Amino acid sequence: MTKYLVRRVSQSVAVLFIVTVVVFSILHFLPGSPARAMLGIRATPGAIAAFNKANGYNRALPVQYVLYIDRLFHGNLGFSYHFDQSVNSLLVLDLPKSALLVGLSYVVALAVAIPMGIAQALRREKVMDHALTTFSFVGYAMPTFWLGILLVVWFSADLHLFPSEGPQGASVGASLTDPKALVLPVATLTIVTVAQFSRFMRASAVENLLQDYIRTAKAKGLSNWRMVTRHLLRNSILPIITLVGLSLPGVLSGAIIVEALFNYPGMGWLFWTATGAHDFPVLMGFTIVVAVATVLGNLLADIAYAVADPRVRYQTS
Amino acid sequence: MTTTDVLEPSPPQLPGEPAAGRRALSGALRDFLGNRMGVVGLAVIVLMLLFSFVGPLLYPTDQVHPNLLLVTRHPSGQYPLGTDAVGFNVLGRLMVAGQSSLEVGLAAAAIATIVGTLWGAISGFAGGWVDSVMMRIVDALLAIPALLLVLLLTTIVTPSIIMVIFVLGLISWLITARLVRGQVLVLKSLDYVKAAQQFGEKPWQIVARHLVRNVIGTVVVQATFEVANAILLFAALSFLGLGPPPPATNWGGMLNDGLNYVFDGYWWLIYPAGVCIVITVVAFNLIGDAIRNSLEVRLKSR
């Protein structure tokens, strides 16, 4: 187990190092510069030189990279030109709100997808299985923003059940005081996630149903319910642990769209606004934070999996 | 794919090499055609291509000059799907928008497939620290959400169609690279590759002749999924207002225009473009699943 841990952790560190290089390169090697983006195409060479000097862009790239990494290690993500405050303070304000949106969606998605996949596996190739498979196929192919628009049209414009805008509170506590406004954004993200998770859950349960231990469980006279809860559920849920870690980038992509569509003031909304404003420190800082979250998520999922299933630890590749 | 067999002299058949080539492929084709959902998917794609590329020839509409006298007309005989906020015929616009959506999807997937296959094959074949470094790069890029990466890149480059194709292609090759590497690792240990090494074939010859040829199934399956993903990403990008500027349009961009009319009941600005995206993406996914199933059947029956 120690060997496995050491290998996975050192891999994660390497991955994070490469992430910083990639993000740094994207913004420094491609045509166009932060100064041009910030000051506009009519900026005078003098103004650009002054901007570059003020922000340290006139130094050699390796030096800039080292300084950047140094600031990162000190927990300093830079200063936003557009919002005129430190990226850290923006993060402290907006990250919890995105975490609320993504967290709620995950919880609901898992609560729906796990029973759904198991039910499909138990009634394989029956009408309900086909209906739910069709649902997840369409859900999987559905652009997140279009799903969101449809939910707004149906539940907000036509039925007046829920507001078309996410909660506008400045903090998580304030957002929670407006639960009705959370319904449509969370529902949008949940449906997309369920479509993905239930397919995996079904496949995993189908595979496990063919195993000998299920036959044994049936043979010793366990009721169907006990067979499902005590044997099938436990074993077929294992791959989902990894999936939760792996799906984080996709769900965060979805969160950007959902926040932009529902005008929900979280990290995704901020990132989208920063894109329009060419606010590079915000873009870089948030990309790094999201990548760290993903890498840590994957690492934790892998460790959890290794704890739950000892066979994993002994695989080498 | 079979044409390459005719053009280049086939390498000597080595012991244990699966009988690839035309016979196996035609068998896979037969299995694919036996899969009803796969055929439906293929038919939908053909229809979509005809609709987008031949449609405007049969049903020409002006999609360049706005006509403010014709704004948001309800569907009627003259305008089967009404007109949009600046007077464009929506049915005609769906066709023109479909062109760029399909072009971007197919071209980006092609780039992704080529880059991913080469990357994965080289990584798996080289092994050792080269493999480790190449795979950690893939891990790092996978750790950044695709949409974030696309948004980052579009702040720097001007989003023309060509640029979007490159950007989407260059972030979509990661899964392909992983799959190909995995397959290569398995194949590398097989007898016929070892035999090829014994015969003194150079590493790049082995990659080109034996490995790439044998992972083509996995690659084709993943490529169809990448087309679907690229179409979705392109739509998301355009929806966020960062796609190619007007007069260029695509299905995602049309939905962005329609967003302003959610509360006006102008359903023809919201449903048609979304339906086009969904059925195209579903169709590509069905094709991918069908190819995968036909290949799996062949593996099992061996």
Interface residues (C-beta under 8 A of the other chain):
Chain A: Q11 A14 V15 L16 I18 V19 V22 V23 I26 L27 L30 P31 G32 A37 F137 V138 Y140 A141 M142 P143 T144 F145 W146 I149 L150 V152 V153 S156 A157 S164 P249 G250 L252 S253 I256 I257 A260 F271 W272 T275 G276 H278 F280 L283 F286 T287 V290 A291 T294 V295 N298 S317
Chain B: S132 R136 I137 D139 A140 L141 L142 A143 I144 P145 A146 L147 L148 L149 L151 L152 L153 T154 T155 I156 V157 L185 A228 L232 A235 A236 F239 L240 G241 L242 G252 L255 G258 L259 V262 F263 G265 W267 I270 G274 I277 V278 V281 V282 N285 L286
